[in-house]
Amino acid sequence: MLNLLKKEFGLTGSPITYIFIAAAGMSMIPNYPILVVTFILSIGFSVSFQTARETQDIQYSIILPVKKRDIVKAKFLFVVLIELAVLILLTLIVTLKAIFLQNSVLYAENPLMNSNIAYLGYTSICFSIFNTAYLTQYFKTATRLGKPFLIYSLLEFPAIIIFETLHHLPGFSNLNSIRGQFCTLQVTVLLIGLLIFICTTLISYRVSAKKFEILDL
């Protein structure tokens, strides 16, 4: 299992995927739809999966003395570990903003979403959409990339629009605050987002593993 994971990060993982981790810094940009960061990272993942397809990574992996389920697990871990790395970077950014920039006019008057505690919850949900929509569709064939990405995109962008709209609704303005005293509602969103991320990712892995095990390559 460890060797499969090393293969994912060292061989099939595209450098673009790692470069796009830096997109987390875009969450500092005011007046910008910062949840697009998750979509940018998904493009990086898609490039890695394309690299794996072009190098026949799956065909090579299934002739190794490993379970097909472990091949799926390695690819899921590749995605999830990078997603967690981005969440850690975003948490650092949110913390620094809360300490040093909470009185900044740029963020106080920002009509779009601020990177705060709630944003971390939204990001977790967006990652769960990728893990559910893209990965489960990918492992139906282990070759087709267009349809999984299209399905993911059709779910991702409506979610971004909804999340961008929430803090404009009456009673939900605190969702966009970067001040610590308004974080109760935001913490609730974060906890819900993390719960959705964990549950959907585990379910998606099991579904993907079952599909891949019966797939005739």
C-alpha positions as protocol buffer text, in pm:
chain_id: "A"
residue {
  index: 1
  type: MET
  ca { x: 0 y: 0 z: 0 }
}
residue {
  index: 2
  type: LEU
  ca { x: 281 y: 238 z: 90 }
}
residue {
  index: 3
  type: ASN
  ca { x: 455 y: 166 z: -239 }
}
residue {
  index: 4
  type: LEU
  ca { x: 135 y: 241 z: -430 }
}
residue {
  index: 5
  type: LEU
  ca { x: 108 y: 571 z: -248 }
}
residue {
  index: 6
  type: LYS
  ca { x: 470 y: 653 z: -330 }
}
residue {
  index: 7
  type: LYS
  ca { x: 393 y: 577 z: -694 }
}
residue {
  index: 8
  type: GLU
  ca { x: 100 y: 817 z: -691 }
}
residue {
  index: 9
  type: PHE
  ca { x: 302 y: 1105 z: -550 }
}
residue {
  index: 10
  type: GLY
  ca { x: 629 y: 1030 z: -725 }
}
residue {
  index: 11
  type: LEU
  ca { x: 528 y: 904 z: -1069 }
}
residue {
  index: 12
  type: THR
  ca { x: 167 y: 962 z: -1170 }
}
residue {
  index: 13
  type: GLY
  ca { x: 112 y: 1284 z: -979 }
}
residue {
  index: 14
  type: SER
  ca { x: 155 y: 1575 z: -1220 }
}
residue {
  index: 15
  type: PRO
  ca { x: 374 y: 1869 z: -1113 }
}
residue {
  index: 16
  type: ILE
  ca { x: 79 y: 2092 z: -1203 }
}
residue {
  index: 17
  type: THR
  ca { x: -121 y: 1936 z: -921 }
}
residue {
  index: 18
  type: TYR
  ca { x: 146 y: 2032 z: -668 }
}
residue {
  index: 19
  type: ILE
  ca { x: 184 y: 2381 z: -817 }
}
residue {
  index: 20
  type: PHE
  ca { x: -190 y: 2439 z: -791 }
}
residue {
  index: 21
  type: ILE
  ca { x: -172 y: 2386 z: -415 }
}
residue {
  index: 22
  type: ALA
  ca { x: -36 y: 2741 z: -411 }
}
residue {
  index: 23
  type: ALA
  ca { x: -378 y: 2855 z: -535 }
}
residue {
  index: 24
  type: ALA
  ca { x: -471 y: 2860 z: -167 }
}
residue {
  index: 25
  type: GLY
  ca { x: -304 y: 3201 z: -158 }
}
residue {
  index: 26
  type: MET
  ca { x: -581 y: 3334 z: -382 }
}
residue {
  index: 27
  type: SER
  ca { x: -810 y: 3321 z: -80 }
}
residue {
  index: 28
  type: MET
  ca { x: -644 y: 3646 z: 30 }
}
residue {
  index: 29
  type: ILE
  ca { x: -777 y: 3834 z: -273 }
}
residue {
  index: 30
  type: PRO
  ca { x: -1076 y: 4059 z: -188 }
}
residue {
  index: 31
  type: ASN
  ca { x: -1364 y: 4096 z: -433 }
}
residue {
  index: 32
  type: TYR
  ca { x: -1278 y: 3760 z: -586 }
}
residue {
  index: 33
  type: PRO
  ca { x: -1482 y: 3434 z: -585 }
}
residue {
  index: 34
  type: ILE
  ca { x: -1231 y: 3253 z: -368 }
}
residue {
  index: 35
  type: LEU
  ca { x: -1409 y: 2918 z: -372 }
}
residue {
  index: 36
  type: VAL
  ca { x: -1279 y: 2889 z: -728 }
}
residue {
  index: 37
  type: VAL
  ca { x: -960 y: 2775 z: -554 }
}
residue {
  index: 38
  type: THR
  ca { x: -1122 y: 2432 z: -517 }
}
residue {
  index: 39
  type: PHE
  ca { x: -1201 y: 2419 z: -888 }
}
residue {
  index: 40
  type: ILE
  ca { x: -844 y: 2514 z: -979 }
}
residue {
  index: 41
  type: LEU
  ca { x: -715 y: 2230 z: -763 }
}
residue {
  index: 42
  type: SER
  ca { x: -960 y: 1992 z: -929 }
}
residue {
  index: 43
  type: ILE
  ca { x: -804 y: 2081 z: -1265 }
}
residue {
  index: 44
  type: GLY
  ca { x: -469 y: 1981 z: -1119 }
}
residue {
  index: 45
  type: PHE
  ca { x: -613 y: 1649 z: -1006 }
}
residue {
  index: 46
  type: SER
  ca { x: -763 y: 1593 z: -1350 }
}
residue {
  index: 47
  type: VAL
  ca { x: -422 y: 1648 z: -1511 }
}
residue {
  index: 48
  type: SER
  ca { x: -273 y: 1385 z: -1279 }
}
residue {
  index: 49
  type: PHE
  ca { x: -545 y: 1138 z: -1374 }
}
residue {
  index: 50
  type: GLN
  ca { x: -483 y: 1216 z: -1740 }
}
residue {
  index: 51
  type: THR
  ca { x: -112 y: 1152 z: -1689 }
}
residue {
  index: 52
  type: ALA
  ca { x: -199 y: 819 z: -1529 }
}
residue {
  index: 53
  type: ARG
  ca { x: -418 y: 728 z: -1825 }
}
residue {
  index: 54
  type: GLU
  ca { x: -161 y: 821 z: -2088 }
}
residue {
  index: 55
  type: THR
  ca { x: 111 y: 623 z: -1912 }
}
residue {
  index: 56
  type: GLN
  ca { x: -128 y: 327 z: -1864 }
}
residue {
  index: 57
  type: ASP
  ca { x: -80 y: 346 z: -1491 }
}
residue {
  index: 58
  type: ILE
  ca { x: -395 y: 148 z: -1413 }
}
residue {
  index: 59
  type: GLN
  ca { x: -303 y: -132 z: -1654 }
}
residue {
  index: 60
  type: TYR
  ca { x: 40 y: -151 z: -1494 }
}
residue {
  index: 61
  type: SER
  ca { x: -95 y: -143 z: -1140 }
}
residue {
  index: 62
  type: ILE
  ca { x: -343 y: -429 z: -1184 }
}
residue {
  index: 63
  type: ILE
  ca { x: -66 y: -672 z: -1281 }
}
residue {
  index: 64
  type: LEU
  ca { x: 114 y: -601 z: -956 }
}
residue {
  index: 65
  type: PRO
  ca { x: 58 y: -836 z: -659 }
}
residue {
  index: 66
  type: VAL
  ca { x: -182 y: -592 z: -494 }
}
residue {
  index: 67
  type: LYS
  ca { x: -557 y: -581 z: -445 }
}
residue {
  index: 68
  type: LYS
  ca { x: -758 y: -373 z: -689 }
}
residue {
  index: 69
  type: ARG
  ca { x: -917 y: -208 z: -386 }
}
residue {
  index: 70
  type: ASP
  ca { x: -573 y: -86 z: -277 }
}
residue {
  index: 71
  type: ILE
  ca { x: -520 y: 79 z: -616 }
}
residue {
  index: 72
  type: VAL
  ca { x: -837 y: 278 z: -558 }
}
residue {
  index: 73
  type: LYS
  ca { x: -735 y: 355 z: -202 }
}
residue {
  index: 74
  type: ALA
  ca { x: -397 y: 491 z: -314 }
}
residue {
  index: 75
  type: LYS
  ca { x: -557 y: 728 z: -563 }
}
residue {
  index: 76
  type: PHE
  ca { x: -811 y: 843 z: -306 }
}
residue {
  index: 77
  type: LEU
  ca { x: -534 y: 906 z: -54 }
}
residue {
  index: 78
  type: PHE
  ca { x: -340 y: 1103 z: -315 }
}
residue {
  index: 79
  type: VAL
  ca { x: -640 y: 1332 z: -363 }
}
residue {
  index: 80
  type: VAL
  ca { x: -744 y: 1354 z: 2 }
}
residue {
  index: 81
  type: LEU
  ca { x: -395 y: 1424 z: 138 }
}
residue {
  index: 82
  type: ILE
  ca { x: -352 y: 1713 z: -106 }
}
residue {
  index: 83
  type: GLU
  ca { x: -698 y: 1843 z: -15 }
}
residue {
  index: 84
  type: LEU
  ca { x: -602 y: 1831 z: 353 }
}
residue {
  index: 85
  type: ALA
  ca { x: -277 y: 2014 z: 276 }
}
residue {
  index: 86
  type: VAL
  ca { x: -478 y: 2291 z: 109 }
}
residue {
  index: 87
  type: LEU
  ca { x: -716 y: 2304 z: 406 }
}
residue {
  index: 88
  type: ILE
  ca { x: -419 y: 2343 z: 641 }
}
residue {
  index: 89
  type: LEU
  ca { x: -281 y: 2628 z: 429 }
}
residue {
  index: 90
  type: LEU
  ca { x: -622 y: 2794 z: 423 }
}
residue {
  index: 91
  type: THR
  ca { x: -653 y: 2756 z: 800 }
}
residue {
  index: 92
  type: LEU
  ca { x: -321 y: 2935 z: 839 }
}
residue {
  index: 93
  type: ILE
  ca { x: -439 y: 3215 z: 610 }
}
residue {
  index: 94
  type: VAL
  ca { x: -771 y: 3248 z: 795 }
}
residue {
  index: 95
  type: THR
  ca { x: -588 y: 3264 z: 1129 }
}
residue {
  index: 96
  type: LEU
  ca { x: -344 y: 3531 z: 1010 }
}
residue {
  index: 97
  type: LYS
  ca { x: -629 y: 3737 z: 865 }
}
residue {
  index: 98
  type: ALA
  ca { x: -823 y: 3718 z: 1191 }
}
residue {
  index: 99
  type: ILE
  ca { x: -517 y: 3838 z: 1384 }
}
residue {
  index: 100
  type: PHE
  ca { x: -376 y: 4107 z: 1159 }
}
residue {
  index: 101
  type: LEU
  ca { x: -645 y: 4210 z: 909 }
}
residue {
  index: 102
  type: GLN
  ca { x: -976 y: 4195 z: 1092 }
}
residue {
  index: 103
  type: ASN
  ca { x: -1017 y: 4574 z: 1067 }
}
residue {
  index: 104
  type: SER
  ca { x: -916 y: 4597 z: 703 }
}
residue {
  index: 105
  type: VAL
  ca { x: -1163 y: 4794 z: 491 }
}
residue {
  index: 106
  type: LEU
  ca { x: -1087 y: 4567 z: 194 }
}
residue {
  index: 107
  type: TYR
  ca { x: -1240 y: 4270 z: 373 }
}
residue {
  index: 108
  type: ALA
  ca { x: -1502 y: 4454 z: 581 }
}
residue {
  index: 109
  type: GLU
  ca { x: -1664 y: 4591 z: 265 }
}
residue {
  index: 110
  type: ASN
  ca { x: -1604 y: 4282 z: 52 }
}
residue {
  index: 111
  type: PRO
  ca { x: -1935 y: 4188 z: -118 }
}
residue {
  index: 112
  type: LEU
  ca { x: -1801 y: 3844 z: -206 }
}
residue {
  index: 113
  type: MET
  ca { x: -1695 y: 3570 z: 32 }
}
residue {
  index: 114
  type: ASN
  ca { x: -1414 y: 3631 z: 280 }
}
residue {
  index: 115
  type: SER
  ca { x: -1172 y: 3356 z: 375 }
}
residue {
  index: 116
  type: ASN
  ca { x: -1285 y: 3282 z: 729 }
}
residue {
  index: 117
  type: ILE
  ca { x: -1395 y: 2984 z: 937 }
}
residue {
  index: 118
  type: ALA
  ca { x: -1712 y: 2933 z: 732 }
}
residue {
  index: 119
  type: TYR
  ca { x: -1502 y: 2939 z: 416 }
}
residue {
  index: 120
  type: LEU
  ca { x: -1313 y: 2636 z: 542 }
}
residue {
  index: 121
  type: GLY
  ca { x: -1645 y: 2454 z: 576 }
}
residue {
  index: 122
  type: TYR
  ca { x: -1752 y: 2553 z: 226 }
}
residue {
  index: 123
  type: THR
  ca { x: -1417 y: 2439 z: 90 }
}
residue {
  index: 124
  type: SER
  ca { x: -1457 y: 2102 z: 260 }
}
residue {
  index: 125
  type: ILE
  ca { x: -1796 y: 2057 z: 94 }
}
residue {
  index: 126
  type: CYS
  ca { x: -1654 y: 2152 z: -246 }
}
residue {
  index: 127
  type: PHE
  ca { x: -1380 y: 1893 z: -201 }
}
residue {
  index: 128
  type: SER
  ca { x: -1643 y: 1636 z: -110 }
}
residue {
  index: 129
  type: ILE
  ca { x: -1823 y: 1714 z: -436 }
}
residue {
  index: 130
  type: PHE
  ca { x: -1506 y: 1635 z: -630 }
}
residue {
  index: 131
  type: ASN
  ca { x: -1444 y: 1314 z: -437 }
}
residue {
  index: 132
  type: THR
  ca { x: -1801 y: 1201 z: -488 }
}
residue {
  index: 133
  type: ALA
  ca { x: -1879 y: 1316 z: -841 }
}
residue {
  index: 134
  type: TYR
  ca { x: -1541 y: 1284 z: -1013 }
}
residue {
  index: 135
  type: LEU
  ca { x: -1374 y: 988 z: -846 }
}
residue {
  index: 136
  type: THR
  ca { x: -1676 y: 757 z: -839 }
}
residue {
  index: 137
  type: GLN
  ca { x: -1744 y: 829 z: -1206 }
}
residue {
  index: 138
  type: TYR
  ca { x: -1379 y: 783 z: -1297 }
}
residue {
  index: 139
  type: PHE
  ca { x: -1358 y: 435 z: -1147 }
}
residue {
  index: 140
  type: LYS
  ca { x: -1652 y: 317 z: -1357 }
}
residue {
  index: 141
  type: THR
  ca { x: -1412 y: 294 z: -1651 }
}
residue {
  index: 142
  type: ALA
  ca { x: -1071 y: 405 z: -1515 }
}
residue {
  index: 143
  type: THR
  ca { x: -1012 y: 567 z: -1854 }
}
residue {
  index: 144
  type: ARG
  ca { x: -1277 y: 830 z: -1926 }
}
residue {
  index: 145
  type: LEU
  ca { x: -1206 y: 1173 z: -1781 }
}
residue {
  index: 146
  type: GLY
  ca { x: -1441 y: 1411 z: -1961 }
}
residue {
  index: 147
  type: LYS
  ca { x: -1773 y: 1286 z: -1826 }
}
residue {
  index: 148
  type: PRO
  ca { x: -1658 y: 1272 z: -1460 }
}
residue {
  index: 149
  type: PHE
  ca { x: -1523 y: 1627 z: -1481 }
}
residue {
  index: 150
  type: LEU
  ca { x: -1840 y: 1752 z: -1649 }
}
residue {
  index: 151
  type: ILE
  ca { x: -2062 y: 1599 z: -1380 }
}
residue {
  index: 152
  type: TYR
  ca { x: -1838 y: 1744 z: -1110 }
}
residue {
  index: 153
  type: SER
  ca { x: -1847 y: 2090 z: -1270 }
}
residue {
  index: 154
  type: LEU
  ca { x: -2226 y: 2085 z: -1299 }
}
residue {
  index: 155
  type: LEU
  ca { x: -2244 y: 2027 z: -922 }
}
residue {
  index: 156
  type: GLU
  ca { x: -1952 y: 2245 z: -817 }
}
residue {
  index: 157
  type: PHE
  ca { x: -2052 y: 2579 z: -967 }
}
residue {
  index: 158
  type: PRO
  ca { x: -2411 y: 2582 z: -833 }
}
residue {
  index: 159
  type: ALA
  ca { x: -2265 y: 2502 z: -489 }
}
residue {
  index: 160
  type: ILE
  ca { x: -2022 y: 2794 z: -519 }
}
residue {
  index: 161
  type: ILE
  ca { x: -2308 y: 3028 z: -616 }
}
residue {
  index: 162
  type: ILE
  ca { x: -2517 y: 2911 z: -319 }
}
residue {
  index: 163
  type: PHE
  ca { x: -2231 y: 2955 z: -73 }
}
residue {
  index: 164
  type: GLU
  ca { x: -2150 y: 3299 z: -215 }
}
residue {
  index: 165
  type: THR
  ca { x: -2514 y: 3397 z: -167 }
}
residue {
  index: 166
  type: LEU
  ca { x: -2569 y: 3278 z: 190 }
}
residue {
  index: 167
  type: HIS
  ca { x: -2409 y: 3571 z: 372 }
}
residue {
  index: 168
  type: HIS
  ca { x: -2636 y: 3813 z: 184 }
}
residue {
  index: 169
  type: LEU
  ca { x: -2947 y: 3653 z: 334 }
}
residue {
  index: 170
  type: PRO
  ca { x: -3110 y: 3818 z: 640 }
}
residue {
  index: 171
  type: GLY
  ca { x: -2956 y: 3690 z: 962 }
}
residue {
  index: 172
  type: PHE
  ca { x: -2655 y: 3531 z: 795 }
}
residue {
  index: 173
  type: SER
  ca { x: -2428 y: 3833 z: 746 }
}
residue {
  index: 174
  type: ASN
  ca { x: -2192 y: 3703 z: 1017 }
}
residue {
  index: 175
  type: LEU
  ca { x: -2095 y: 3422 z: 781 }
}
residue {
  index: 176
  type: ASN
  ca { x: -1874 y: 3672 z: 600 }
}
residue {
  index: 177
  type: SER
  ca { x: -1708 y: 3829 z: 903 }
}
residue {
  index: 178
  type: ILE
  ca { x: -1339 y: 3778 z: 979 }
}
residue {
  index: 179
  type: ARG
  ca { x: -1382 y: 3895 z: 1340 }
}
residue {
  index: 180
  type: GLY
  ca { x: -1346 y: 3625 z: 1602 }
}
residue {
  index: 181
  type: GLN
  ca { x: -1650 y: 3730 z: 1808 }
}
residue {
  index: 182
  type: PHE
  ca { x: -1885 y: 3634 z: 1525 }
}
residue {
  index: 183
  type: CYS
  ca { x: -1756 y: 3282 z: 1475 }
}
residue {
  index: 184
  type: THR
  ca { x: -2031 y: 3066 z: 1634 }
}
residue {
  index: 185
  type: LEU
  ca { x: -2232 y: 3031 z: 1313 }
}
residue {
  index: 186
  type: GLN
  ca { x: -1912 y: 2991 z: 1114 }
}
residue {
  index: 187
  type: VAL
  ca { x: -1788 y: 2709 z: 1338 }
}
residue {
  index: 188
  type: THR
  ca { x: -2120 y: 2532 z: 1282 }
}
residue {
  index: 189
  type: VAL
  ca { x: -2070 y: 2559 z: 905 }
}
residue {
  index: 190
  type: LEU
  ca { x: -1713 y: 2430 z: 941 }
}
residue {
  index: 191
  type: LEU
  ca { x: -1819 y: 2127 z: 1146 }
}
residue {
  index: 192
  type: ILE
  ca { x: -2098 y: 2044 z: 902 }
}
residue {
  index: 193
  type: GLY
  ca { x: -1855 y: 2081 z: 611 }
}
residue {
  index: 194
  type: LEU
  ca { x: -1596 y: 1853 z: 769 }
}
residue {
  index: 195
  type: LEU
  ca { x: -1860 y: 1594 z: 853 }
}
residue {
  index: 196
  type: ILE
  ca { x: -1986 y: 1596 z: 495 }
}
residue {
  index: 197
  type: PHE
  ca { x: -1628 y: 1572 z: 366 }
}
residue {
  index: 198
  type: ILE
  ca { x: -1544 y: 1271 z: 583 }
}
residue {
  index: 199
  type: CYS
  ca { x: -1869 y: 1081 z: 526 }
}
residue {
  index: 200
  type: THR
  ca { x: -1897 y: 1137 z: 152 }
}
residue {
  index: 201
  type: THR
  ca { x: -1530 y: 1057 z: 92 }
}
residue {
  index: 202
  type: LEU
  ca { x: -1555 y: 727 z: 280 }
}
residue {
  index: 203
  type: ILE
  ca { x: -1874 y: 634 z: 96 }
}
residue {
  index: 204
  type: SER
  ca { x: -1724 y: 738 z: -238 }
}
residue {
  index: 205
  type: TYR
  ca { x: -1419 y: 522 z: -174 }
}
residue {
  index: 206
  type: ARG
  ca { x: -1631 y: 215 z: -103 }
}
residue {
  index: 207
  type: VAL
  ca { x: -1848 y: 273 z: -408 }
}
residue {
  index: 208
  type: SER
  ca { x: -1543 y: 333 z: -628 }
}
residue {
  index: 209
  type: ALA
  ca { x: -1366 y: 23 z: -497 }
}
residue {
  index: 210
  type: LYS
  ca { x: -1668 y: -196 z: -573 }
}
residue {
  index: 211
  type: LYS
  ca { x: -1697 y: -55 z: -924 }
}
residue {
  index: 212
  type: PHE
  ca { x: -1327 y: -102 z: -993 }
}
residue {
  index: 213
  type: GLU
  ca { x: -1321 y: -458 z: -860 }
}
residue {
  index: 214
  type: ILE
  ca { x: -1580 y: -572 z: -1115 }
}
residue {
  index: 215
  type: LEU
  ca { x: -1427 y: -367 z: -1397 }
}
residue {
  index: 216
  type: ASP
  ca { x: -1274 y: -583 z: -1670 }
}
residue {
  index: 217
  type: LEU
  ca { x: -957 y: -419 z: -1797 }
}
